[in-house]
């Protein structure tokens, strides 16, 4: 996990990948979030979010059998481990 000025984010990410690409798998949560939302479409996600806005954790980690953001992240961590890399 890195801490950096927001306007330099891409520079830090690129350098980290350059330095650690053989040892670490970089998991971009923002890309997973977009993939998660695109899975059902923005309109469906928006309605779902409005329904659960008082319990937002349910949106991203639910008991429903369909993939949620939490499971997508866990899947990426498992893949990193299978490839003998540290999830980052």
DAMO-V138694 format. One record per backbone hydrogen bond with DSSP energy under -0.5 kcal/mol. CO is the residue of the C=O (numbers start at 1). NH is the residue of the N-H. E is the energy in kcal/mol with one decimal. If there is no record, write none. Layout:
# DAMO-V138694
co = [CO:CO]
nh = [NH:NH]
e = [E:E]
This chain:
# DAMO-V138694
co = [5:6:8:9:10:11:12:13:14:15:16:17:20:20:23:24:25:25:26:27:28:29:30:31:32:33:34:35:36:37:37:41:42:43:44:45:46:47:48:50:52:53:55:56:56:57:60:68:69:70:71:72:73:74:75:76:77:78:79:80:81:86]
nh = [8:9:12:13:14:15:16:17:18:19:20:21:23:24:86:26:27:88:28:29:32:33:34:35:36:37:38:39:40:40:41:45:46:47:48:49:50:51:52:53:55:56:58:59:60:61:70:72:73:74:75:76:77:78:79:80:81:82:83:85:84:25]
e = [-2.2:-1.3:-2.1:-2.5:-2.6:-2.2:-2.5:-2.5:-2.2:-2.5:-2.7:-1.5:-1.5:-2.8:-2.9:-0.6:-0.6:-3.1:-0.7:-1.0:-1.8:-2.6:-2.0:-2.3:-2.7:-2.6:-2.8:-1.4:-0.7:-0.8:-1.6:-2.4:-3.0:-2.3:-2.6:-3.2:-2.3:-2.2:-1.5:-0.9:-1.7:-0.5:-1.9:-1.1:-0.9:-1.5:-2.7:-2.0:-2.2:-2.4:-2.4:-1.7:-2.1:-2.6:-2.3:-2.2:-2.3:-2.6:-1.6:-2.9:-1.9:-2.5]
